[in-house]
Amino acid sequence: MRRSEFWIAAVCLLSVLVLGPLRAVVIAFLMSTIDVIRRASRPDTAALLEAPDGSHFLPAEGEQAAGSSGLLVYRFGAPLYFANATLFLDDVERLVTQAPTPVRWFVLDAQAMVDVDTTGAGVLRQAITLLKKQNITFAVSRADQSFRSWLERYGLIDLIAPGRFYPTNRHAAQAFRQSPESATAEPDSSAVEKRDEGGI
């Protein structure tokens, strides 16, 4: 049980004893709604690195260099809406700016992005436009039909090439390696050394 859930339960119990069950239900509902918004406003996000055996992707940690191959896979762990839209755009800008070599492909792992509101759509448009201005290919992986529906509703689907939707991050990585952009990506020397040592 999350700590926030424990305190909501405790407050609900005290409210039942002091204010009665009806008011306690209202208080618990309001507190639960606030807690959901709070957690969704700071979702788990991560730049992902391909596992050594290529079977899956893992969050980059410590000194591991995300994007050192020219491919940057970014996972956003919540629906995109007004409370976390700024975080999304800040992450995109930071990851592209701090990548050890120029980013050629930016792949959005959208598995958790099952909903997008108007503010989120506006920020997503800004992010795609920002990447295109830097000649970075934007692609999407692991998106379900609801995410595509939101893209169509907000007129964003035309900003993404039809062939740039992939069922998994592995498919996206394979497509990148077969693309002309992959050949122009300069490997980071430190990343190469770590690979030789078995660190990545």
Disulfide bonds with the S-S distance in Angstrom:
none
